[in-house]
Amino acid sequence: MINIYVYHWALIEYGEKSYVQVVKTTKGEIAAEEAAWNWGRRNLSPDTVRRATVRYLGQSEPLTRH
């Protein structure tokens, strides 16, 4: 069976710091941004998350696993 997948990147920025979230998904930009928000909720204070912003950075070429 052949599986085709794409990596997507999203950036969560909080203050002077940032974190890049990488997601292997078929759901695209929405999944990458949601993963970045989830990381922020798990690792940052609620006040910091409220001030944070998330940006979609892009995707890889489709990759195939045989």
MOPAC internal coordinates of N, CA, C and O (Angstrom, degrees):
PM7 1SCF
backbone

  N    0.0000 0     0.00 0     0.00 0    0    0    0
  C    1.4505 1     0.00 0     0.00 0    1    0    0
  C    1.5315 1   109.23 1     0.00 0    2    1    0
  O    1.2310 1   120.54 1   -40.43 1    3    2    1
  N    1.2956 1   116.57 1   139.57 1    3    2    1
  C    1.4627 1   122.00 1  -179.73 1    5    3    2
  C    1.5246 1   108.78 1  -103.32 1    6    5    3
  O    1.2310 1   120.98 1   -51.53 1    7    6    5
  N    1.3183 1   115.74 1   128.47 1    7    6    5
  C    1.4648 1   121.57 1   175.87 1    9    7    6
  C    1.5190 1   109.05 1  -110.17 1   10    9    7
  O    1.2310 1   120.49 1   -49.82 1   11   10    9
  N    1.3225 1   116.67 1   130.18 1   11   10    9
  C    1.4593 1   121.94 1   176.00 1   13   11   10
  C    1.5238 1   107.61 1  -111.47 1   14   13   11
  O    1.2310 1   121.01 1   -49.34 1   15   14   13
  N    1.3238 1   115.68 1   130.66 1   15   14   13
  C    1.4500 1   119.91 1  -179.55 1   17   15   14
  C    1.5226 1   110.23 1  -143.38 1   18   17   15
  O    1.2310 1   121.32 1   -14.60 1   19   18   17
  N    1.3268 1   115.08 1   165.40 1   19   18   17
  C    1.4614 1   122.52 1  -178.29 1   21   19   18
  C    1.5183 1   107.88 1  -136.58 1   22   21   19
  O    1.2310 1   120.40 1   -40.96 1   23   22   21
  N    1.3275 1   116.85 1   139.04 1   23   22   21
  C    1.4606 1   121.25 1   172.23 1   25   23   22
  C    1.5330 1   108.69 1   -90.55 1   26   25   23
  O    1.2310 1   120.71 1   -41.29 1   27   26   25
  N    1.3155 1   116.25 1   138.71 1   27   26   25
  C    1.4597 1   122.60 1   177.46 1   29   27   26
  C    1.5272 1   108.30 1  -124.12 1   30   29   27
  O    1.2310 1   120.71 1   -35.59 1   31   30   29
  N    1.3468 1   116.26 1   144.41 1   31   30   29
  C    1.4523 1   122.07 1  -179.17 1   33   31   30
  C    1.5248 1   110.32 1  -118.90 1   34   33   31
  O    1.2310 1   121.27 1   -42.07 1   35   34   33
  N    1.3334 1   115.18 1   137.93 1   35   34   33
  C    1.4669 1   121.23 1   172.78 1   37   35   34
  C    1.5217 1   107.49 1  -135.37 1   38   37   35
  O    1.2310 1   121.02 1   -31.04 1   39   38   37
  N    1.3086 1   115.66 1   148.96 1   39   38   37
  C    1.4606 1   122.46 1  -177.26 1   41   39   38
  C    1.5219 1   108.96 1  -116.20 1   42   41   39
  O    1.2310 1   120.20 1   -51.46 1   43   42   41
  N    1.3356 1   117.22 1   128.54 1   43   42   41
  C    1.4570 1   120.72 1   170.96 1   45   43   42
  C    1.5244 1   106.83 1  -106.29 1   46   45   43
  O    1.2310 1   120.84 1   -55.30 1   47   46   45
  N    1.3166 1   116.00 1   124.70 1   47   46   45
  C    1.4668 1   122.29 1  -179.81 1   49   47   46
  C    1.5157 1   108.79 1  -110.34 1   50   49   47
  O    1.2310 1   121.05 1   -48.67 1   51   50   49
  N    1.3223 1   115.59 1   131.33 1   51   50   49
  C    1.4649 1   121.17 1   179.91 1   53   51   50
  C    1.5260 1   107.82 1  -142.24 1   54   53   51
  O    1.2310 1   121.10 1   -69.45 1   55   54   53
  N    1.3165 1   115.51 1   110.55 1   55   54   53
  C    1.4633 1   120.46 1  -175.28 1   57   55   54
  C    1.5190 1   109.95 1    64.16 1   58   57   55
  O    1.2310 1   120.88 1    48.67 1   59   58   57
  N    1.3178 1   115.93 1  -131.33 1   59   58   57
  C    1.4651 1   121.49 1   179.61 1   61   59   58
  C    1.5234 1   111.91 1   -88.57 1   62   61   59
  O    1.2310 1   119.91 1  -179.64 1   63   62   61
  N    1.3169 1   117.78 1     0.36 1   63   62   61
  C    1.4578 1   121.79 1  -175.32 1   65   63   62
  C    1.5229 1   110.62 1  -110.11 1   66   65   63
  O    1.2310 1   121.56 1   -15.82 1   67   66   65
  N    1.3280 1   114.61 1   164.18 1   67   66   65
  C    1.4620 1   119.89 1   176.34 1   69   67   66
  C    1.5217 1   108.76 1  -152.58 1   70   69   67
  O    1.2310 1   121.28 1   -16.62 1   71   70   69
  N    1.3288 1   115.15 1   163.38 1   71   70   69
  C    1.4543 1   122.04 1   178.62 1   73   71   70
  C    1.5176 1   107.47 1  -142.49 1   74   73   71
  O    1.2310 1   120.25 1   -47.35 1   75   74   73
  N    1.3246 1   117.12 1   132.65 1   75   74   73
  C    1.4599 1   121.49 1   178.47 1   77   75   74
  C    1.5253 1   108.21 1   -98.43 1   78   77   75
  O    1.2310 1   121.16 1   -54.34 1   79   78   77
  N    1.3225 1   115.38 1   125.66 1   79   78   77
  C    1.4630 1   122.04 1   177.15 1   81   79   78
  C    1.5198 1   108.26 1  -103.15 1   82   81   79
  O    1.2310 1   120.61 1   -51.52 1   83   82   81
  N    1.3242 1   116.44 1   128.48 1   83   82   81
  C    1.4612 1   121.92 1   178.51 1   85   83   82
  C    1.5254 1   107.90 1  -113.07 1   86   85   83
  O    1.2310 1   121.02 1   -48.93 1   87   86   85
  N    1.3275 1   115.65 1   131.07 1   87   86   85
  C    1.4647 1   121.24 1  -176.48 1   89   87   86
  C    1.5141 1   109.41 1  -129.90 1   90   89   87
  O    1.2310 1   120.62 1   -48.77 1   91   90   89
  N    1.3332 1   116.41 1   131.23 1   91   90   89
  C    1.4623 1   121.06 1   171.69 1   93   91   90
  C    1.5250 1   106.38 1   -94.76 1   94   93   91
  O    1.2310 1   120.59 1   -68.89 1   95   94   93
  N    1.3294 1   116.48 1   111.11 1   95   94   93
  C    1.4588 1   119.65 1  -172.99 1   97   95   94
  C    1.5196 1   111.30 1  -155.29 1   98   97   95
  O    1.2310 1   121.29 1   -15.88 1   99   98   97
  N    1.3013 1   115.15 1   164.12 1   99   98   97
  C    1.4578 1   121.37 1   171.18 1  101   99   98
  C    1.5203 1   110.55 1  -103.77 1  102  101   99
  O    1.2310 1   120.33 1  -178.89 1  103  102  101
  N    1.3453 1   116.97 1     1.11 1  103  102  101
  C    1.4642 1   121.49 1  -175.70 1  105  103  102
  C    1.5246 1   113.85 1   -95.47 1  106  105  103
  O    1.2310 1   120.03 1   177.90 1  107  106  105
  N    1.3204 1   117.54 1    -2.10 1  107  106  105
  C    1.4480 1   121.85 1   169.12 1  109  107  106
  C    1.5127 1   117.72 1    72.91 1  110  109  107
  O    1.2310 1   121.97 1    33.39 1  111  110  109
  N    1.3171 1   113.83 1  -146.61 1  111  110  109
  C    1.4554 1   123.44 1  -172.87 1  113  111  110
  C    1.5183 1   112.53 1   -56.23 1  114  113  111
  O    1.2310 1   119.99 1   136.81 1  115  114  113
  N    1.3001 1   117.63 1   -43.19 1  115  114  113
  C    1.4658 1   120.91 1  -177.40 1  117  115  114
  C    1.5281 1   110.81 1   -60.93 1  118  117  115
  O    1.2310 1   119.78 1   136.90 1  119  118  117
  N    1.3231 1   118.02 1   -43.10 1  119  118  117
  C    1.4578 1   121.93 1  -179.94 1  121  119  118
  C    1.5223 1   111.44 1   -65.29 1  122  121  119
  O    1.2310 1   120.19 1   140.39 1  123  122  121
  N    1.3267 1   117.24 1   -39.61 1  123  122  121
  C    1.4650 1   120.59 1   179.41 1  125  123  122
  C    1.5211 1   110.92 1   -65.82 1  126  125  123
  O    1.2310 1   120.16 1   135.06 1  127  126  125
  N    1.3304 1   117.30 1   -44.94 1  127  126  125
  C    1.4650 1   119.96 1   179.28 1  129  127  126
  C    1.5247 1   111.04 1   -65.18 1  130  129  127
  O    1.2310 1   119.88 1   138.54 1  131  130  129
  N    1.3245 1   117.83 1   -41.46 1  131  130  129
  C    1.4618 1   120.87 1   178.66 1  133  131  130
  C    1.5252 1   111.24 1   -63.09 1  134  133  131
  O    1.2310 1   119.97 1   141.48 1  135  134  133
  N    1.3406 1   117.66 1   -38.52 1  135  134  133
  C    1.4645 1   121.09 1   177.40 1  137  135  134
  C    1.5266 1   110.78 1   -63.36 1  138  137  135
  O    1.2310 1   119.90 1   140.91 1  139  138  137
  N    1.3344 1   117.79 1   -39.09 1  139  138  137
  C    1.4680 1   121.01 1   178.15 1  141  139  138
  C    1.5304 1   110.44 1   -65.41 1  142  141  139
  O    1.2310 1   120.20 1   136.60 1  143  142  141
  N    1.3435 1   117.22 1   -43.40 1  143  142  141
  C    1.4711 1   119.74 1   176.90 1  145  143  142
  C    1.5295 1   110.86 1   -62.84 1  146  145  143
  O    1.2310 1   120.33 1   138.99 1  147  146  145
  N    1.3294 1   116.97 1   -41.01 1  147  146  145
  C    1.4729 1   119.97 1   178.80 1  149  147  146
  C    1.5206 1   111.06 1   -62.30 1  150  149  147
  O    1.2310 1   120.31 1   139.04 1  151  150  149
  N    1.3353 1   117.00 1   -40.96 1  151  150  149
  C    1.4657 1   119.91 1   177.19 1  153  151  150
  C    1.5282 1   109.54 1   -60.50 1  154  153  151
  O    1.2310 1   120.45 1   135.40 1  155  154  153
  N    1.3285 1   116.75 1   -44.60 1  155  154  153
  C    1.4592 1   120.63 1   179.50 1  157  155  154
  C    1.5123 1   112.16 1   -60.92 1  158  157  155
  O    1.2310 1   119.83 1   136.53 1  159  158  157
  N    1.3165 1   117.92 1   -43.47 1  159  158  157
  C    1.4698 1   120.66 1   179.81 1  161  159  158
  C    1.5195 1   111.77 1   -65.00 1  162  161  159
  O    1.2310 1   120.19 1   147.36 1  163  162  161
  N    1.3492 1   117.25 1   -32.64 1  163  162  161
  C    1.4727 1   120.60 1   179.25 1  165  163  162
  C    1.5199 1   112.96 1   -78.50 1  166  165  163
  O    1.2310 1   119.68 1   150.43 1  167  166  165
  N    1.3335 1   118.21 1   -29.57 1  167  166  165
  C    1.4652 1   120.58 1  -168.21 1  169  167  166
  C    1.5220 1   115.39 1  -117.21 1  170  169  167
  O    1.2310 1   119.49 1   171.32 1  171  170  169
  N    1.3260 1   118.57 1    -8.68 1  171  170  169
  C    1.4587 1   121.23 1  -177.54 1  173  171  170
  C    1.5263 1   109.94 1  -122.12 1  174  173  171
  O    1.2310 1   121.00 1   -19.28 1  175  174  173
  N    1.3018 1   115.70 1   160.72 1  175  174  173
  C    1.4642 1   119.66 1   177.15 1  177  175  174
  C    1.5283 1   109.76 1   -69.42 1  178  177  175
  O    1.2310 1   119.96 1   -26.29 1  179  178  177
  N    1.3339 1   117.67 1   153.71 1  179  178  177
  C    1.4640 1   119.96 1   178.84 1  181  179  178
  C    1.5326 1   113.33 1   -56.13 1  182  181  179
  O    1.2310 1   120.36 1   143.23 1  183  182  181
  N    1.3304 1   116.91 1   -36.77 1  183  182  181
  C    1.4630 1   120.11 1   178.89 1  185  183  182
  C    1.5219 1   111.19 1   -65.90 1  186  185  183
  O    1.2310 1   120.12 1   139.81 1  187  186  185
  N    1.3160 1   117.38 1   -40.19 1  187  186  185
  C    1.4658 1   121.29 1   178.45 1  189  187  186
  C    1.5296 1   110.65 1   -66.04 1  190  189  187
  O    1.2310 1   120.13 1   139.17 1  191  190  189
  N    1.3209 1   117.35 1   -40.83 1  191  190  189
  C    1.4688 1   120.83 1   179.36 1  193  191  190
  C    1.5285 1   110.49 1   -62.88 1  194  193  191
  O    1.2310 1   120.16 1   141.29 1  195  194  193
  N    1.3235 1   117.30 1   -38.71 1  195  194  193
  C    1.4699 1   120.29 1   178.72 1  197  195  194
  C    1.5235 1   112.04 1   -61.39 1  198  197  195
  O    1.2310 1   120.09 1   148.42 1  199  198  197
  N    1.3243 1   117.44 1   -31.58 1  199  198  197
  C    1.4692 1   121.46 1  -179.01 1  201  199  198
  C    1.5326 1   112.69 1   -92.04 1  202  201  199
  O    1.2310 1   120.07 1   173.17 1  203  202  201
  N    1.3195 1   117.47 1    -6.83 1  203  202  201
  C    1.4657 1   121.76 1  -175.82 1  205  203  202
  C    1.5286 1   111.26 1   -77.10 1  206  205  203
  O    1.2310 1   121.63 1   -21.31 1  207  206  205
  N    1.3174 1   114.48 1   158.69 1  207  206  205
  C    1.4637 1   121.08 1   173.29 1  209  207  206
  C    1.5290 1   108.44 1  -128.67 1  210  209  207
  O    1.2310 1   121.01 1   -30.37 1  211  210  209
  N    1.3153 1   115.67 1   149.63 1  211  210  209
  C    1.4624 1   121.66 1   178.43 1  213  211  210
  C    1.5205 1   108.15 1  -121.56 1  214  213  211
  O    1.2310 1   121.07 1   -45.57 1  215  214  213
  N    1.3338 1   115.56 1   134.43 1  215  214  213
  C    1.4693 1   121.14 1   177.43 1  217  215  214
  C    1.5197 1   108.63 1  -127.63 1  218  217  215
  O    1.2310 1   121.17 1   -40.33 1  219  218  217
  N    1.3129 1   115.37 1   139.67 1  219  218  217
  C    1.4616 1   121.37 1   174.54 1  221  219  218
  C    1.5268 1   108.09 1   -80.74 1  222  221  219
  O    1.2310 1   120.56 1   -48.66 1  223  222  221
  N    1.3406 1   116.54 1   131.34 1  223  222  221
  C    1.4642 1   120.40 1  -176.47 1  225  223  222
  C    1.5232 1   113.79 1  -101.92 1  226  225  223
  O    1.2310 1   119.64 1   155.12 1  227  226  225
  N    1.3085 1   118.29 1   -24.88 1  227  226  225
  C    1.4513 1   119.20 1   179.45 1  229  227  226
  C    1.5057 1   112.63 1   141.02 1  230  229  227
  O    1.2310 1   121.63 1    12.66 1  231  230  229
  N    1.3400 1   114.48 1  -167.34 1  231  230  229
  C    1.4543 1   120.10 1  -175.93 1  233  231  230
  C    1.5136 1   111.43 1  -143.78 1  234  233  231
  O    1.2310 1   121.38 1   -18.66 1  235  234  233
  N    1.3210 1   114.97 1   161.34 1  235  234  233
  C    1.4519 1   120.60 1   175.76 1  237  235  234
  C    1.5233 1   109.51 1   -82.60 1  238  237  235
  O    1.2310 1   120.78 1    -8.18 1  239  238  237
  N    1.3002 1   116.12 1   171.82 1  239  238  237
  C    1.4630 1   120.93 1   168.97 1  241  239  238
  C    1.5284 1   107.51 1   -67.88 1  242  241  239
  O    1.2310 1   119.64 1   -27.09 1  243  242  241
  N    1.3091 1   118.29 1   152.91 1  243  242  241
  C    1.4694 1   119.27 1   175.52 1  245  243  242
  C    1.5292 1   110.90 1   -57.82 1  246  245  243
  O    1.2310 1   120.77 1   -45.52 1  247  246  245
  N    1.3131 1   116.14 1   134.48 1  247  246  245
  C    1.4519 1   122.53 1  -179.57 1  249  247  246
  C    1.5245 1   108.31 1  -113.98 1  250  249  247
  O    1.2310 1   120.71 1   -32.02 1  251  250  249
  N    1.3182 1   116.25 1   147.98 1  251  250  249
  C    1.4607 1   120.60 1  -177.14 1  253  251  250
  C    1.5243 1   109.89 1  -120.67 1  254  253  251
  O    1.2310 1   121.36 1   -46.96 1  255  254  253
  N    1.3234 1   115.00 1   133.04 1  255  254  253
  C    1.4587 1   120.63 1   173.95 1  257  255  254
  C    1.5335 1   107.43 1  -115.13 1  258  257  255
  O    1.2310 1   120.79 1   -53.06 1  259  258  257
  N    1.3220 1   116.09 1   126.94 1  259  258  257
  C    1.4731 1   120.26 1  -179.10 1  261  259  258
  C    1.5033 1   109.65 1   -94.76 1  262  261  259
  O    1.2310 1   120.10 1   180.00 1  263  262  261

